[in-house]
Amino acid sequence: MKKVLTVTMDGIRYPDYRKARNEMQELVRAQKNVERFFAEEKENTEKTQTR
């Protein structure tokens, strides 16, 4: 079954696109948080090993 785009006087709305974009933004945000967490853990580990 094909998806139908909703057309209004304002232009075209893309509900599926917006939903997918928002999900992707959440995933990217979570990935960045995990990267920051592990970077902090690595820094803390390196600091304790050099002492």
C-alpha distance matrix in Angstrom:
0.0 3.8 6.7 9.4 13.0 15.7 18.7 22.2 25.7 26.1 23.4 19.9 19.0 16.7 16.3 14.2 16.8 19.6 18.7 18.4 21.7 23.5 22.7 23.9 27.0 27.8 27.6 29.9 32.2 32.5 33.2 35.9 37.5 37.7 39.2 41.7 42.6 43.4 45.2 47.4 48.0 49.0 51.4 53.0 53.4 55.0 57.4 58.6 59.2 61.3 63.7
3.8 0.0 3.8 6.4 9.7 12.8 15.5 19.2 22.6 22.9 20.0 16.5 15.9 13.7 13.9 12.1 14.2 17.3 17.0 16.8 19.6 21.7 21.4 22.4 25.3 26.5 26.5 28.4 30.8 31.5 32.1 34.5 36.4 36.9 38.1 40.5 41.7 42.6 44.1 46.4 47.3 48.2 50.3 52.1 52.8 54.1 56.4 57.9 58.5 60.4 62.8
6.7 3.8 0.0 3.8 6.6 9.6 12.7 16.2 19.7 19.7 17.0 13.4 12.3 10.1 10.2 8.7 11.0 13.8 13.7 14.0 16.6 18.6 18.7 19.9 22.5 23.8 24.2 26.0 28.2 29.1 30.0 32.2 33.9 34.7 36.0 38.2 39.5 40.6 42.1 44.2 45.2 46.2 48.2 50.0 50.9 52.2 54.3 55.9 56.7 58.5 60.8
9.4 6.4 3.8 0.0 3.8 6.4 9.3 12.8 16.3 16.7 14.1 10.8 10.3 9.2 9.9 9.8 11.8 14.2 14.8 15.7 17.8 19.6 20.4 21.7 23.8 25.3 26.2 27.8 29.7 31.0 32.0 33.9 35.7 36.8 38.1 40.0 41.5 42.8 44.0 46.0 47.3 48.4 50.2 52.0 53.1 54.4 56.3 58.0 58.9 60.6 62.9
13.0 9.7 6.6 3.8 0.0 3.8 6.3 9.8 13.2 13.2 10.5 7.0 6.7 6.3 8.0 8.9 10.1 12.0 13.6 14.7 16.0 17.9 19.4 20.5 22.1 23.9 25.2 26.4 28.1 29.8 30.9 32.4 34.2 35.7 36.8 38.5 40.2 41.6 42.7 44.6 46.1 47.2 48.7 50.6 51.9 53.1 54.9 56.7 57.8 59.3 61.5
15.7 12.8 9.6 6.4 3.8 0.0 3.8 6.6 10.3 10.7 8.8 6.1 5.6 7.1 8.3 10.6 11.9 12.7 14.4 16.4 17.3 18.7 20.6 22.0 23.1 24.9 26.6 27.8 29.1 30.9 32.4 33.7 35.2 37.0 38.2 39.6 41.3 43.0 44.0 45.7 47.4 48.7 50.0 51.8 53.3 54.5 56.1 57.9 59.2 60.7 62.7
18.7 15.5 12.7 9.3 6.3 3.8 0.0 3.8 7.0 8.0 6.0 4.7 6.4 9.1 11.1 13.6 14.1 14.9 17.2 19.0 19.4 20.8 23.1 24.3 25.1 27.1 29.0 29.8 31.0 33.2 34.5 35.5 37.2 39.2 40.2 41.4 43.3 45.1 45.8 47.5 49.4 50.6 51.8 53.6 55.3 56.4 57.8 59.9 61.1 62.4 64.5
22.2 19.2 16.2 12.8 9.8 6.6 3.8 0.0 3.8 5.3 5.3 6.2 7.5 11.1 12.8 15.9 16.2 16.1 18.6 20.8 20.8 21.8 24.5 25.8 26.1 28.1 30.3 31.0 31.8 34.1 35.8 36.4 38.0 40.2 41.3 42.1 44.1 46.1 46.7 48.1 50.2 51.6 52.5 54.3 56.2 57.2 58.5 60.6 62.0 63.2 65.1
25.7 22.6 19.7 16.3 13.2 10.3 7.0 3.8 0.0 3.8 5.4 8.2 10.2 13.9 15.9 19.1 19.0 18.6 21.5 23.6 23.1 24.1 27.1 28.1 28.0 30.3 32.6 33.0 33.6 36.3 37.8 38.2 39.8 42.2 43.1 43.7 45.9 48.0 48.3 49.7 52.0 53.3 53.9 55.8 57.9 58.8 59.9 62.1 63.6 64.6 66.5
26.1 22.9 19.7 16.7 13.2 10.7 8.0 5.3 3.8 0.0 3.8 6.9 8.5 12.2 14.3 17.5 16.8 16.1 19.2 21.3 20.3 21.3 24.5 25.3 24.9 27.3 29.7 29.8 30.3 33.2 34.7 34.8 36.5 39.0 39.8 40.3 42.5 44.7 44.9 46.2 48.6 49.9 50.4 52.4 54.5 55.3 56.3 58.6 60.2 61.1 63.0
23.4 20.0 17.0 14.1 10.5 8.8 6.0 5.3 5.4 3.8 0.0 3.8 6.6 9.9 12.8 15.5 14.6 14.6 17.9 19.4 18.6 20.2 23.1 23.7 23.7 26.3 28.4 28.5 29.4 32.2 33.4 33.8 35.7 38.0 38.6 39.5 41.7 43.7 43.9 45.5 47.8 48.8 49.6 51.7 53.5 54.3 55.6 57.9 59.2 60.2 62.3
19.9 16.5 13.4 10.8 7.0 6.1 4.7 6.2 8.2 6.9 3.8 0.0 3.8 6.5 9.6 12.0 11.3 11.9 14.9 16.3 16.0 17.8 20.4 21.0 21.5 24.0 25.8 26.2 27.4 29.9 31.1 31.8 33.7 35.8 36.5 37.7 39.8 41.6 42.0 43.8 45.8 46.9 47.9 49.9 51.6 52.5 53.9 56.1 57.4 58.5 60.6
19.0 15.9 12.3 10.3 6.7 5.6 6.4 7.5 10.2 8.5 6.6 3.8 0.0 3.8 6.1 9.1 8.8 8.7 11.5 13.4 13.3 14.6 17.2 18.3 18.8 20.9 22.9 23.6 24.7 27.0 28.4 29.2 30.9 33.0 34.0 35.1 37.0 38.9 39.6 41.2 43.1 44.4 45.5 47.3 49.0 50.1 51.5 53.5 54.9 56.1 58.2
16.7 13.7 10.1 9.2 6.3 7.1 9.1 11.1 13.9 12.2 9.9 6.5 3.8 0.0 3.8 5.6 5.2 6.1 8.6 10.0 10.4 12.2 14.3 15.2 16.3 18.4 20.0 20.9 22.3 24.3 25.6 26.7 28.5 30.3 31.3 32.7 34.5 36.2 37.1 38.8 40.6 41.8 43.1 44.9 46.4 47.6 49.2 51.1 52.3 53.7 55.8
16.3 13.9 10.2 9.9 8.0 8.3 11.1 12.8 15.9 14.3 12.8 9.6 6.1 3.8 0.0 3.8 5.4 5.2 6.2 8.6 9.8 10.6 12.4 14.2 15.3 16.7 18.5 20.0 21.1 22.7 24.4 25.8 27.2 28.9 30.3 31.7 33.1 35.0 36.1 37.7 39.3 40.7 42.1 43.7 45.2 46.6 48.2 49.9 51.2 52.8 54.8
14.2 12.1 8.7 9.8 8.9 10.6 13.6 15.9 19.1 17.5 15.5 12.0 9.1 5.6 3.8 0.0 3.8 5.5 5.1 6.2 8.5 9.9 10.6 12.2 14.2 15.5 16.6 18.3 20.0 21.3 22.5 24.4 25.9 27.2 28.6 30.4 31.7 33.2 34.6 36.4 37.7 39.0 40.7 42.3 43.5 44.9 46.7 48.4 49.5 51.2 53.3
16.8 14.2 11.0 11.8 10.1 11.9 14.1 16.2 19.0 16.8 14.6 11.3 8.8 5.2 5.4 3.8 0.0 3.8 5.5 5.2 6.0 8.6 9.9 10.4 12.1 14.3 15.3 16.3 18.2 19.9 20.9 22.3 24.3 25.7 26.7 28.4 30.2 31.6 32.6 34.5 36.1 37.1 38.7 40.6 41.9 43.0 44.8 46.7 47.7 49.2 51.4
19.6 17.3 13.8 14.2 12.0 12.7 14.9 16.1 18.6 16.1 14.6 11.9 8.7 6.1 5.2 5.5 3.8 0.0 3.8 5.5 5.0 6.1 8.5 9.8 10.4 12.3 14.2 15.2 16.3 18.3 19.8 21.0 22.5 24.4 25.6 26.9 28.6 30.4 31.3 32.9 34.7 36.0 37.3 39.0 40.6 41.8 43.3 45.2 46.5 48.0 50.0
18.7 17.0 13.7 14.8 13.6 14.4 17.2 18.6 21.5 19.2 17.9 14.9 11.5 8.6 6.2 5.1 5.5 3.8 0.0 3.8 5.5 5.2 6.2 8.6 10.0 10.8 12.5 14.4 15.4 16.7 18.5 20.1 21.3 22.8 24.5 26.0 27.2 29.0 30.4 31.9 33.3 34.8 36.4 37.8 39.2 40.8 42.4 44.0 45.3 47.0 48.9
18.4 16.8 14.0 15.7 14.7 16.4 19.0 20.8 23.6 21.3 19.4 16.3 13.4 10.0 8.6 6.2 5.2 5.5 3.8 0.0 3.8 5.5 5.1 6.1 8.6 9.9 10.6 12.2 14.2 15.4 16.4 18.3 20.0 21.1 22.5 24.3 25.7 27.1 28.4 30.3 31.6 32.8 34.6 36.3 37.4 38.8 40.7 42.3 43.3 45.1 47.2
21.7 19.6 16.6 17.8 16.0 17.3 19.4 20.8 23.1 20.3 18.6 16.0 13.3 10.4 9.8 8.5 6.0 5.0 5.5 3.8 0.0 3.8 5.5 5.1 6.2 8.7 9.9 10.5 12.2 14.2 15.2 16.4 18.3 20.0 20.9 22.5 24.3 25.9 26.7 28.6 30.3 31.4 32.8 34.7 36.1 37.2 38.9 40.8 41.9 43.4 45.5
23.5 21.7 18.6 19.6 17.9 18.7 20.8 21.8 24.1 21.3 20.2 17.8 14.6 12.2 10.6 9.9 8.6 6.1 5.2 5.5 3.8 0.0 3.8 5.4 5.1 6.3 8.7 9.9 10.5 12.4 14.2 15.4 16.6 18.5 20.0 21.1 22.6 24.6 25.7 27.1 28.8 30.3 31.6 33.2 34.8 36.2 37.6 39.4 40.8 42.3 44.2
22.7 21.4 18.7 20.4 19.4 20.6 23.1 24.5 27.1 24.5 23.1 20.4 17.2 14.3 12.4 10.6 9.9 8.5 6.2 5.1 5.5 3.8 0.0 3.8 5.4 5.1 6.3 8.7 9.9 10.6 12.4 14.4 15.4 16.7 18.5 20.1 21.2 22.8 24.4 25.9 27.2 28.7 30.4 31.8 33.1 34.7 36.4 37.9 39.1 40.9 42.9
23.9 22.4 19.9 21.7 20.5 22.0 24.3 25.8 28.1 25.3 23.7 21.0 18.3 15.2 14.2 12.2 10.4 9.8 8.6 6.1 5.1 5.4 3.8 0.0 3.8 5.4 5.0 6.1 8.5 9.8 10.4 12.3 14.2 15.3 16.4 18.3 19.9 21.2 22.3 24.3 25.7 26.8 28.5 30.3 31.5 32.7 34.6 36.3 37.3 39.0 41.2
27.0 25.3 22.5 23.8 22.1 23.1 25.1 26.1 28.0 24.9 23.7 21.5 18.8 16.3 15.3 14.2 12.1 10.4 10.0 8.6 6.2 5.1 5.4 3.8 0.0 3.8 5.4 5.1 6.1 8.6 9.8 10.5 12.3 14.3 15.3 16.5 18.3 20.1 20.9 22.5 24.4 25.6 26.9 28.7 30.2 31.4 32.9 34.8 36.1 37.6 39.6
27.8 26.5 23.8 25.3 23.9 24.9 27.1 28.1 30.3 27.3 26.3 24.0 20.9 18.4 16.7 15.5 14.3 12.3 10.8 9.9 8.7 6.3 5.1 5.4 3.8 0.0 3.8 5.5 5.1 6.1 8.6 9.9 10.6 12.4 14.2 15.4 16.5 18.5 19.9 21.2 22.6 24.3 25.8 27.1 28.7 30.3 31.7 33.3 34.7 36.4 38.3
27.6 26.5 24.2 26.2 25.2 26.6 29.0 30.3 32.6 29.7 28.4 25.8 22.9 20.0 18.5 16.6 15.3 14.2 12.5 10.6 9.9 8.7 6.3 5.0 5.4 3.8 0.0 3.8 5.4 5.1 6.1 8.6 9.8 10.6 12.3 14.2 15.3 16.6 18.2 20.0 21.1 22.5 24.3 25.8 26.9 28.5 30.3 31.8 32.9 34.8 36.8
29.9 28.4 26.0 27.8 26.4 27.8 29.8 31.0 33.0 29.8 28.5 26.2 23.6 20.9 20.0 18.3 16.3 15.2 14.4 12.2 10.5 9.9 8.7 6.1 5.1 5.5 3.8 0.0 3.8 5.4 5.0 6.2 8.6 9.9 10.5 12.3 14.2 15.5 16.3 18.4 19.9 20.9 22.4 24.4 25.6 26.8 28.5 30.4 31.4 33.0 35.2
32.2 30.8 28.2 29.7 28.1 29.1 31.0 31.8 33.6 30.3 29.4 27.4 24.7 22.3 21.1 20.0 18.2 16.3 15.4 14.2 12.2 10.5 9.9 8.5 6.1 5.1 5.4 3.8 0.0 3.8 5.5 5.2 6.3 8.8 9.9 10.6 12.4 14.5 15.3 16.6 18.5 20.0 21.1 22.7 24.4 25.8 27.1 28.9 30.4 31.9 33.7
32.5 31.5 29.1 31.0 29.8 30.9 33.2 34.1 36.3 33.2 32.2 29.9 27.0 24.3 22.7 21.3 19.9 18.3 16.7 15.4 14.2 12.4 10.6 9.8 8.6 6.1 5.1 5.4 3.8 0.0 3.8 5.5 5.1 6.3 8.7 9.9 10.5 12.5 14.2 15.4 16.6 18.4 20.0 21.2 22.6 24.4 25.9 27.3 28.7 30.6 32.4
33.2 32.1 30.0 32.0 30.9 32.4 34.5 35.8 37.8 34.7 33.4 31.1 28.4 25.6 24.4 22.5 20.9 19.8 18.5 16.4 15.2 14.2 12.4 10.4 9.8 8.6 6.1 5.0 5.5 3.8 0.0 3.8 5.4 5.2 6.2 8.7 9.9 10.8 12.2 14.3 15.4 16.4 18.4 20.1 21.0 22.5 24.4 26.0 26.9 28.7 30.9
35.9 34.5 32.2 33.9 32.4 33.7 35.5 36.4 38.2 34.8 33.8 31.8 29.2 26.7 25.8 24.4 22.3 21.0 20.1 18.3 16.4 15.4 14.4 12.3 10.5 9.9 8.6 6.2 5.2 5.5 3.8 0.0 3.8 5.4 5.0 6.1 8.5 10.0 10.4 12.3 14.2 15.1 16.4 18.3 19.8 20.9 22.5 24.4 25.6 27.0 29.1
37.5 36.4 33.9 35.7 34.2 35.2 37.2 38.0 39.8 36.5 35.7 33.7 30.9 28.5 27.2 25.9 24.3 22.5 21.3 20.0 18.3 16.6 15.4 14.2 12.3 10.6 9.8 8.6 6.3 5.1 5.4 3.8 0.0 3.8 5.4 5.1 6.1 8.7 9.8 10.6 12.3 14.2 15.3 16.6 18.3 20.0 21.2 22.8 24.4 26.0 27.7
37.7 36.9 34.7 36.8 35.7 37.0 39.2 40.2 42.2 39.0 38.0 35.8 33.0 30.3 28.9 27.2 25.7 24.4 22.8 21.1 20.0 18.5 16.7 15.3 14.3 12.4 10.6 9.9 8.8 6.3 5.2 5.4 3.8 0.0 3.8 5.4 5.0 6.2 8.5 9.9 10.5 12.2 14.2 15.4 16.4 18.3 20.0 21.3 22.5 24.5 26.4
39.2 38.1 36.0 38.1 36.8 38.2 40.2 41.3 43.1 39.8 38.6 36.5 34.0 31.3 30.3 28.6 26.7 25.6 24.5 22.5 20.9 20.0 18.5 16.4 15.3 14.2 12.3 10.5 9.9 8.7 6.2 5.0 5.4 3.8 0.0 3.8 5.4 5.3 6.1 8.6 9.9 10.4 12.2 14.3 15.2 16.4 18.3 20.1 21.0 22.6 24.8
41.7 40.5 38.2 40.0 38.5 39.6 41.4 42.1 43.7 40.3 39.5 37.7 35.1 32.7 31.7 30.4 28.4 26.9 26.0 24.3 22.5 21.1 20.1 18.3 16.5 15.4 14.2 12.3 10.6 9.9 8.7 6.1 5.1 5.4 3.8 0.0 3.8 5.5 5.0 6.2 8.6 9.8 10.5 12.3 14.2 15.3 16.5 18.5 19.9 21.3 23.1
42.6 41.7 39.5 41.5 40.2 41.3 43.3 44.1 45.9 42.5 41.7 39.8 37.0 34.5 33.1 31.7 30.2 28.6 27.2 25.7 24.3 22.6 21.2 19.9 18.3 16.5 15.3 14.2 12.4 10.5 9.9 8.5 6.1 5.0 5.4 3.8 0.0 3.8 5.5 5.3 6.3 8.7 10.0 10.7 12.4 14.3 15.5 16.8 18.5 20.3 21.9
43.4 42.6 40.6 42.8 41.6 43.0 45.1 46.1 48.0 44.7 43.7 41.6 38.9 36.2 35.0 33.2 31.6 30.4 29.0 27.1 25.9 24.6 22.8 21.2 20.1 18.5 16.6 15.5 14.5 12.5 10.8 10.0 8.7 6.2 5.3 5.5 3.8 0.0 3.8 5.4 4.9 6.0 8.5 9.7 10.3 12.1 14.1 15.3 16.3 18.3 20.4
45.2 44.1 42.1 44.0 42.7 44.0 45.8 46.7 48.3 44.9 43.9 42.0 39.6 37.1 36.1 34.6 32.6 31.3 30.4 28.4 26.7 25.7 24.4 22.3 20.9 19.9 18.2 16.3 15.3 14.2 12.2 10.4 9.8 8.5 6.1 5.0 5.5 3.8 0.0 3.8 5.4 5.1 6.2 8.7 9.9 10.5 12.3 14.4 15.4 16.7 18.9
47.4 46.4 44.2 46.0 44.6 45.7 47.5 48.1 49.7 46.2 45.5 43.8 41.2 38.8 37.7 36.4 34.5 32.9 31.9 30.3 28.6 27.1 25.9 24.3 22.5 21.2 20.0 18.4 16.6 15.4 14.3 12.3 10.6 9.9 8.6 6.2 5.3 5.4 3.8 0.0 3.8 5.4 5.1 6.2 8.6 9.9 10.6 12.4 14.3 15.6 17.1
48.0 47.3 45.2 47.3 46.1 47.4 49.4 50.2 52.0 48.6 47.8 45.8 43.1 40.6 39.3 37.7 36.1 34.7 33.3 31.6 30.3 28.8 27.2 25.7 24.4 22.6 21.1 19.9 18.5 16.6 15.4 14.2 12.3 10.5 9.9 8.6 6.3 4.9 5.4 3.8 0.0 3.8 5.5 5.1 6.1 8.6 9.9 10.7 12.3 14.5 16.0
49.0 48.2 46.2 48.4 47.2 48.7 50.6 51.6 53.3 49.9 48.8 46.9 44.4 41.8 40.7 39.0 37.1 36.0 34.8 32.8 31.4 30.3 28.7 26.8 25.6 24.3 22.5 20.9 20.0 18.4 16.4 15.1 14.2 12.2 10.4 9.8 8.7 6.0 5.1 5.4 3.8 0.0 3.8 5.5 5.1 6.1 8.6 10.0 10.5 12.4 14.7
51.4 50.3 48.2 50.2 48.7 50.0 51.8 52.5 53.9 50.4 49.6 47.9 45.5 43.1 42.1 40.7 38.7 37.3 36.4 34.6 32.8 31.6 30.4 28.5 26.9 25.8 24.3 22.4 21.1 20.0 18.4 16.4 15.3 14.2 12.2 10.5 10.0 8.5 6.2 5.1 5.5 3.8 0.0 3.8 5.5 5.2 6.1 8.7 9.9 10.8 12.8
53.0 52.1 50.0 52.0 50.6 51.8 53.6 54.3 55.8 52.4 51.7 49.9 47.3 44.9 43.7 42.3 40.6 39.0 37.8 36.3 34.7 33.2 31.8 30.3 28.7 27.1 25.8 24.4 22.7 21.2 20.1 18.3 16.6 15.4 14.3 12.3 10.7 9.7 8.7 6.2 5.1 5.5 3.8 0.0 3.8 5.5 5.2 6.3 8.7 10.2 11.2
53.4 52.8 50.9 53.1 51.9 53.3 55.3 56.2 57.9 54.5 53.5 51.6 49.0 46.4 45.2 43.5 41.9 40.6 39.2 37.4 36.1 34.8 33.1 31.5 30.2 28.7 26.9 25.6 24.4 22.6 21.0 19.8 18.3 16.4 15.2 14.2 12.4 10.3 9.9 8.6 6.1 5.1 5.5 3.8 0.0 3.8 5.5 5.3 6.2 8.8 10.4
55.0 54.1 52.2 54.4 53.1 54.5 56.4 57.2 58.8 55.3 54.3 52.5 50.1 47.6 46.6 44.9 43.0 41.8 40.8 38.8 37.2 36.2 34.7 32.7 31.4 30.3 28.5 26.8 25.8 24.4 22.5 20.9 20.0 18.3 16.4 15.3 14.3 12.1 10.5 9.9 8.6 6.1 5.2 5.5 3.8 0.0 3.8 5.5 5.1 6.3 8.9
57.4 56.4 54.3 56.3 54.9 56.1 57.8 58.5 59.9 56.3 55.6 53.9 51.5 49.2 48.2 46.7 44.8 43.3 42.4 40.7 38.9 37.6 36.4 34.6 32.9 31.7 30.3 28.5 27.1 25.9 24.4 22.5 21.2 20.0 18.3 16.5 15.5 14.1 12.3 10.6 9.9 8.6 6.1 5.2 5.5 3.8 0.0 3.8 5.5 5.4 6.7
58.6 57.9 55.9 58.0 56.7 57.9 59.9 60.6 62.1 58.6 57.9 56.1 53.5 51.1 49.9 48.4 46.7 45.2 44.0 42.3 40.8 39.4 37.9 36.3 34.8 33.3 31.8 30.4 28.9 27.3 26.0 24.4 22.8 21.3 20.1 18.5 16.8 15.3 14.4 12.4 10.7 10.0 8.7 6.3 5.3 5.5 3.8 0.0 3.8 5.6 5.5
59.2 58.5 56.7 58.9 57.8 59.2 61.1 62.0 63.6 60.2 59.2 57.4 54.9 52.3 51.2 49.5 47.7 46.5 45.3 43.3 41.9 40.8 39.1 37.3 36.1 34.7 32.9 31.4 30.4 28.7 26.9 25.6 24.4 22.5 21.0 19.9 18.5 16.3 15.4 14.3 12.3 10.5 9.9 8.7 6.2 5.1 5.5 3.8 0.0 3.8 5.6
61.3 60.4 58.5 60.6 59.3 60.7 62.4 63.2 64.6 61.1 60.2 58.5 56.1 53.7 52.8 51.2 49.2 48.0 47.0 45.1 43.4 42.3 40.9 39.0 37.6 36.4 34.8 33.0 31.9 30.6 28.7 27.0 26.0 24.5 22.6 21.3 20.3 18.3 16.7 15.6 14.5 12.4 10.8 10.2 8.8 6.3 5.4 5.6 3.8 0.0 3.8
63.7 62.8 60.8 62.9 61.5 62.7 64.5 65.1 66.5 63.0 62.3 60.6 58.2 55.8 54.8 53.3 51.4 50.0 48.9 47.2 45.5 44.2 42.9 41.2 39.6 38.3 36.8 35.2 33.7 32.4 30.9 29.1 27.7 26.4 24.8 23.1 21.9 20.4 18.9 17.1 16.0 14.7 12.8 11.2 10.4 8.9 6.7 5.5 5.6 3.8 0.0
